[in-house]
Amino acid sequence: MPDAFFTSSKPRKRKRTDAGPSTKKFARKDAAGGKSAPKKGVNLHANTNAKTKRRADEELSDQTDGEGGDIDDMDLTAGADIDPGASGDEDDEETPAEKRLRLAKLYLESVKEGLAEGEFDAAEIDKELISARLKQDVMEHSGKMHLFIADTIDFTQAPTTILRTRGHRFSVTSAVASETGKHLFTAGKEGSIIKWELASGKKLATFHKVRPPPPPGAAKKKGKAKGFGDPAVEGHTDEVLALALSWDGKFLASAGKDRRLGVWDTEKDAWIKGFVGQMGHKDLISALAFRKGTHQLYTGSHDRTLKVYDLSPGVLGYVETLFGHQDHVLALDALRGETCVSVGGRDKTIRYWKIADETQLVFRGGGRSRVREVLEGGLRGEDEGDDVDDEGVGAPATSKGKEREKTTKFVEGSTECVAMIDETTFVSGGDSGSLCLWTTQKKKPIFTQALAHGFHEAQSATEGVIRTPRWVTAVASLRYSDLIVSGSWEGDVRIWQLDAKLRAFALVGTVPAPGVVNSLQLLAPPREFYADAEWARPTATGAPTAKRKAGGALLVVGLGQEHRLGRWLSVKEGVANGAMVVSFTPR
């Protein structure tokens, strides 16, 4: 929303059609806060001179300004549609001011009758919509959670599956939909990107993997260096691992194993530019995120750095590089503020980057280390408000001193995914199976849900059944709301509701999702999306079913038989490589 919508200014008044010499005088009084009253002793029906009559008209007109707004701004022709018998015959001695007052009253009565019969003022509806949008944008600029949508969704009913894509040969590594709900983009390990129409499920375009010709007289390149560093190549030459859409849906950013950041024009379905070499990363790019409301793009790589790009028209360039992580950057996220949050894999840190200040906050996950706590300034128990174990705890930090559930501790070896809830709160998941809630005000998680996706059981010839926690492979939030989702490979996406004080969250539902969940996205499309969607229309009998009701949120899931970053995990039984989009049923 442009900043102009947030400037405070007085509404511009219409020019009065009967304005006399003293009209400006009354306007100045009104602007100064004074309100003129009619002079005593003025006979409005007397045959006075023109000057006295004009002054009386203006005084009466100013007196009625408090009733329903400026009379001259109203459509006085509405009186012509009203029964003359109900309004009475015009009086020959009626002054123009009295006539305006009479017609205005008739107009207001007709408006009230129309509203009672079910008619609505389009201007008032527009004002309400604009007001609601302004309030939402103001709350987003404040950076606080303000959307409490979880209670409006009926999680007891199965959500409506509106789209299941089939088109990738290998696992889908990323699936993102535009905020308007118009398009869906999916990427696969075979190196292709497919564009879909979300409402109908039609395939609109496919960006295939390209094979650049080797230089003249040179041997054909193999392995990771294939096509790397050649700015003339328009497309990806290897696996595509991450996608991101700009807030207005005009730009699609893609990246992957070929270390190439690609920028696409979604309206023309054309390649715009690729960033390689000095402006790109030195290893595969695993994470992308656009800053909300801008064309600023953040990228994360296995070279342990983050980079900032400006994709605004006329700029389209590299900005800076952020250093700090000691291991592969596996995921990152950003909202409206000039900040982003990233996770560093086996360095077990979550870093909150303040881009403008050129600073970062470091949050350490994983198992508790007594040596680390000594080095950071004190033993456990000396840090007020930070009393929470990193693993195996399912209670908020306020339960200090109370009996806690005895749970087997699993040390987290890698932090895998992260999602921002608002500008100061975020959630992360790792290979210990724990889902952690963080705030920038505390250095340790304020709430930890242990074993968020249960145990994975494997049969061993010597040890019998070995149980290990399923790690959290993906996490997402509905921006500035109390709804978050997480995924693994047990066959379900789990839905969690945050409490109003952002101190804890609880499981409220699940969505069947067979396969490895490689990406998640939550969005709330506008009403126009449900009006255009074929699945949301009434049935042939005209009776809409519960499944065809428009939901308050959409869930986009990228599924595959393998993890997006490797082949050490495989789930093939009953699993198809593709994306799934579901709509939640409102209460």
C-alpha positions, 0 to 999 in steps of 0.5 A, spaced: 500 500 500 503 506 498 505 511 503 500 516 501 494 512 504 497 513 511 498 521 510 492 524 514 489 530 511 482 533 511 477 531 505 476 536 500 469 540 500 465 540 494 464 547 491 457 550 493 453 552 487 450 557 490 456 560 494 455 568 495 460 573 498 460 570 505 461 563 503 468 563 504 467 567 511 463 561 513 468 556 511 474 559 515 469 559 521 468 551 520 475 550 519 477 554 525 472 549 529 466 554 530 459 553 528 455 559 526 448 559 528 442 563 525 441 570 528 435 571 532 429 575 529 430 573 522 424 572 519 425 567 513 418 568 510 418 576 510 419 580 504 426 583 505 432 585 501 436 580 497 442 581 501 438 579 508 435 573 504 441 571 502 445 571 509 439 567 512 439 562 506 447 561 508 445 561 515 440 556 515 444 552 510 450 552 515 446 550 521 444 543 517 451 541 516 451 537 522 445 532 519 448 527 514 453 531 512 453 537 506 447 537 503 449 540 497 453 533 496 447 529 496 443 527 490 437 532 491 434 529 485 432 523 489 426 527 491 423 526 484 422 519 485 418 520 491 410 521 492 409 528 491 403 527 496 407 524 501 412 530 501 407 536 500 406 541 495 411 546 494 410 553 498 411 559 493 414 562 499 419 557 500 426 559 500 432 555 497 435 553 503 428 550 506 427 547 499 434 544 500 432 542 507 426 538 505 429 535 499 435 532 503 430 529 509 426 526 503 432 523 500 435 520 507 428 517 508 428 514 501 436 511 503 433 508 510 427 505 506 432 502 501 437 499 506 431 496 510 429 493 503 436 490 502 439 495 498 446 497 499 450 504 498 456 502 493 460 508 496 459 506 503 461 499 501 467 501 498 469 505 504 468 499 508 473 495 504 478 501 503 478 502 511 479 494 512 485 494 507 488 500 511 487 497 518 490 491 515 496 494 512 497 499 518 497 492 522 502 489 518 507 495 518 506 495 526 509 488 525 505 484 530 500 478 529 493 481 528 489 475 524 486 470 528 483 466 523 484 459 526 478 459 530 474 461 524 476 454 520 472 447 522 478 443 522 474 437 524 472 437 517 476 434 511 479 440 507 477 440 500 483 438 495 482 443 489 488 441 485 493 435 485 499 437 480 502 431 475 508 433 471 514 432 474 519 426 473 522 427 480 520 429 486 517 436 487 522 441 491 518 447 491 511 449 490 509 457 491 502 460 489 501 468 488 498 472 493 492 473 489 491 465 488 492 466 480 498 462 479 502 456 482 509 454 480 512 448 481 520 446 481 522 439 480 529 435 481 529 434 473 530 441 473 524 444 470 519 449 472 511 448 471 506 454 471 499 452 473 492 456 473 490 455 480 483 456 479 482 450 474 488 446 474 491 447 467 498 447 465 500 454 462 507 453 461 513 449 462 521 452 463 525 446 461 532 444 463 537 447 458 543 444 456 548 449 454 553 447 448 560 446 450 565 452 448 568 451 441 574 446 441 573 445 449 571 438 452 564 437 454 563 440 462 561 435 467 558 435 474 557 441 478 561 446 473 556 444 468 554 451 465 556 455 471 558 462 469 555 462 462 551 469 463 548 467 456 544 461 458 537 462 459 535 457 464 537 452 469 542 446 467 541 442 474 536 441 479 531 447 481 531 447 489 527 453 491 522 458 488 520 465 490 514 469 488 514 477 489 508 480 492 505 483 486 506 476 482 510 479 477 517 476 478 519 469 479 526 467 482 528 460 482 535 457 484 538 450 485 544 446 484 547 449 478 549 455 483 545 460 478 539 465 481 534 466 475 529 471 474 523 470 470 517 475 468 511 471 470 506 475 465 511 474 459 513 467 461 520 469 459 527 469 462 529 476 464 536 475 468 541 470 471 546 472 476 552 468 476 560 469 477 561 475 482 554 477 483 552 469 485 553 464 490 559 459 490 555 453 491 548 451 490 542 455 492 538 452 497 533 458 499 529 464 497 525 469 500 522 476 497 521 481 502 513 483 502 511 489 499 518 490 495 522 487 490 528 485 494 530 478 494 534 474 499 538 468 497 541 463 502 547 458 499 551 452 501 557 457 501 554 459 508 552 466 505 546 470 504 546 475 498 541 481 497 538 483 490 534 488 488 529 486 482 526 493 481 525 495 474 531 499 472 535 496 477 535 488 477 542 488 481 546 485 486 546 489 493 550 485 498 553 479 501 551 477 509 556 473 513 555 469 519 553 462 518 558 456 519 554 451 515 550 450 509 544 455 509 538 451 508 532 455 509 530 463 510 524 467 510 522 475 510 516 479 511 515 487 510 521 489 515 528 490 512 530 484 516 530 476 514 531 470 518 535 464 516 538 457 519 544 454 518 544 447 518 549 443 522 551 450 526 545 449 529 543 457 529 538 461 527 540 468 525 535 474 525 539 479 520 537 487 521 539 489 514 539 496 515 543 496 521 548 491 518 547 487 525 545 480 526 542 476 532 544 469 533 539 464 536 542 457 538 538 451 537 540 444 539 542 440 545 544 444 551 551 445 553 553 447 560 560 450 557 556 454 552 552 457 557 558 459 561 561 462 556 555 466 554 555 469 561 552 464 566 549 457 568 542 455 567 538 458 572 541 465 572 538 467 566 531 470 568 525 468 563 529 463 559 528 457 563 526 452 557 530 446 555 531 445 548 529 438 547 523 434 549 519 439 552 512 440 551 510 446 555 512 454 555 517 457 559 513 460 564 513 453 567 519 454 571 520 449 578 514 445 576 514 438 574 515 436 567 513 430 563 519 425 563 521 425 555 527 422 552 532 427 550 534 427 542 540 432 541 538 436 535 544 436 530 541 440 524 536 446 524 532 445 517 527 450 516 524 456 519 518 461 518 516 468 520 510 469 524 511 476 525 516 481 525 519 479 532 516 472 532 518 465 528 518 458 528 523 453 526 524 445 526 530 440 526 532 433 525 530 432 532 523 432 531 522 439 535 518 445 533 520 451 536 517 458 537 522 464 538 522 471 539 527 476 538 527 478 546 529 471 548 535 467 546 532 461 547 525 458 545 519 460 549 516 454 547 518 447 544 514 441 541 518 435 542 517 429 537 512 434 533 511 428 527 512 422 532 517 416 531 520 413 525 521 406 526 526 401 522 528 394 523 535 392 524 537 385 524 542 386 530 538 391 534 531 390 533 526 396 532 530 402 532 526 408 533 528 415 531 524 422 531 522 424 524 525 431 523 521 437 521 522 438 513 518 444 512 514 449 516 510 455 514 505 460 517 500 464 515 503 471 515 501 475 521 496 470 524 495 464 529 496 459 524 502 455 522 503 448 519 509 443 519 511 437 515 515 431 515 514 424 511 509 420 516 504 422 511 500 428 514 501 435 514 500 438 521 496 444 523 498 448 529 494 454 532 498 459 536 495 462 543 493 470 543 499 471 547 504 468 542 507 463 548 505 456 545 501 453 540 497 446 540 495 441 534 488 443 531 488 438 525 492 434 520 492 434 512 493 427 509 500 428 504 503 422 502 510 423 501 516 427 503 514 434 504 519 439 501 515 445 501 509 448 505 506 455 504 499 458 507 496 464 504 489 467 504 487 469 497 482 474 496 474 473 495 475 474 487 479 467 487 473 463 490 468 467 485 473 464 479 474 457 481 470 452 478 471 447 484 468 453 489 461 453 484 455 450 486 453 443 484 449 441 478 443 441 483 444 448 485 445 446 492 452 448 495 456 442 499 460 444 505 466 442 501 465 447 496 464 453 501 470 458 500 475 457 505 479 462 509 486 460 507 489 455 502 495 450 503 500 449 498 504 442 499 510 440 495 511 433 495 516 428 493 519 421 494 525 424 496 528 429 500 529 435 496 537 436 498 539 429 497 537 421 496 538 418 503 531 418 505 526 415 500 518 414 501 515 411 494 509 407 496 503 410 494 507 417 493 506 421 487 511 427 485 507 433 485 504 439 488 497 439 492 493 445 494 487 444 499 482 449 502 480 449 509 472 449 510 470 455 514 465 454 520 
